[in-house]
Amino acid sequence: MDADVGSTPTWPTSRAALPTNERAAMGTIQHKVVIATYSNYPEDCIDRADLVRALKTVIDWTDPWRINVDDILVGPISAPANGYISYVLTTDGSKLGWGTHEQGNDVRRVFYDYMLDNAGGVEMVEVSYGELGTGIEQTNCY
């Protein structure tokens, strides 16, 4: 059954409602994943429950296509050497321009900001891959 885009307020009603870089791509699949790694010092440890609470603040609970943060957040993952911990925020799987994609962008923004504020020495990269090719969206590693 096809969804009526006009009846779902979180979906854009036209390509003009999208940012310029996504107008031509509306409806295509472009996955985005964020990987964050930091040292496992006691003062730098992230509490997963606090992280999940922070990510859930941007979820539109009235949207039937809302993201379940617990499904897309992986971690903490302990490295076998040097005491590193990683979290991975996996793809929302949505098409560009859809409400779920916009929620995914919001969740990724909160994840990025939360890790920068709470994980000392965190190194992060957001990568994208899919119908539009591959690339690094943002990173704090230089």
C-alpha positions in Angstrom: 0.0 0.0 0.0 1.4 3.4 -1.0 1.6 6.0 1.7 -0.1 9.3 1.1 2.8 11.7 1.6 0.5 14.7 2.0 -1.2 13.1 5.0 2.1 12.6 6.9 3.2 16.0 8.3 6.7 14.9 9.0 7.3 14.1 5.3 8.1 17.0 2.9 5.2 17.8 0.6 7.6 18.9 -2.2 11.2 18.8 -3.2 11.4 22.6 -2.6 10.9 21.9 1.2 14.2 20.0 1.3 17.7 21.5 1.7 19.3 22.1 -1.6 21.7 19.2 -1.3 18.9 16.7 -0.9 16.3 18.0 -3.5 17.7 16.0 -6.4 18.2 12.9 -4.1 14.7 12.7 -2.5 13.6 9.1 -2.4 17.0 7.6 -2.7 18.7 5.5 -0.1 21.9 7.0 1.4 23.0 5.3 4.6 24.7 7.3 7.3 26.7 5.7 10.2 28.6 7.3 13.0 31.5 5.6 14.8 32.9 7.0 18.1 35.9 5.7 19.9 37.4 7.0 23.2 39.8 5.9 25.9 38.3 3.9 28.8 39.4 6.1 31.6 36.9 6.2 34.5 36.2 9.9 34.1 35.5 9.4 30.4 33.1 6.5 30.5 29.8 6.9 28.9 26.7 5.6 30.6 24.6 3.9 27.8 21.3 4.7 29.6 22.2 8.4 29.7 23.2 8.3 26.0 19.9 6.6 25.0 17.9 9.2 27.0 19.7 12.0 25.3 19.1 10.5 21.8 15.4 10.0 22.6 14.9 13.7 23.2 14.7 14.3 19.5 12.3 11.5 18.6 8.8 12.5 17.4 6.7 10.1 19.4 3.6 10.8 17.3 5.3 9.6 14.1 4.4 5.9 13.4 7.8 5.6 11.5 9.8 6.9 14.5 13.3 5.6 15.1 13.8 3.1 18.0 17.2 4.3 19.3 17.8 0.9 21.0 17.8 -0.7 17.5 20.4 1.6 15.9 22.8 2.1 18.8 25.5 -0.5 19.2 27.9 -0.4 22.2 29.7 -0.1 24.3 32.3 -2.2 22.4 35.6 -2.8 24.2 38.7 -3.0 22.1 41.0 -5.9 22.9 44.0 -3.5 23.4 44.8 -0.1 24.9 41.5 0.3 26.7 39.4 1.9 23.9 35.6 1.9 23.9 33.5 2.4 20.8 29.8 3.1 20.0 28.3 2.8 16.6 25.1 4.6 15.6 23.9 2.6 12.6 21.8 3.7 9.7 18.1 4.7 10.0 17.5 3.0 6.6 15.2 5.7 5.4 15.0 7.4 2.0 16.3 11.0 1.8 13.6 13.5 2.5 11.4 11.2 4.5 10.5 11.9 8.2 12.5 9.0 9.4 15.5 10.4 7.6 15.1 13.8 9.3 14.8 12.1 12.7 17.9 10.1 11.9 19.7 13.4 11.2 18.6 14.8 14.5 19.6 11.6 16.4 23.1 11.7 14.7 23.5 15.3 15.6 22.7 14.6 19.3 24.9 11.6 19.3 27.8 13.6 17.9 27.3 16.5 20.4 26.8 14.1 23.4 30.0 12.2 22.7 32.0 15.4 22.2 30.7 16.8 25.5 31.0 13.5 27.6 33.7 11.3 26.2 37.2 12.7 26.7 39.4 12.4 23.7 36.7 10.9 21.5 37.4 10.4 17.8 34.4 10.2 15.5 33.6 9.8 11.9 30.2 9.9 10.1 30.3 8.0 6.8 27.6 7.8 4.1 27.1 5.1 1.5 24.4 4.1 -0.9 22.9 5.2 -4.2 24.8 8.5 -4.2 28.2 6.9 -3.6 30.4 7.0 -0.5 32.0 9.7 1.6 32.9 11.1 5.0 30.1 13.4 6.1 32.0 14.8 9.1 34.8 13.9 11.5 36.8 15.4 14.3 39.9 13.5 13.3 42.5 15.5 11.5 
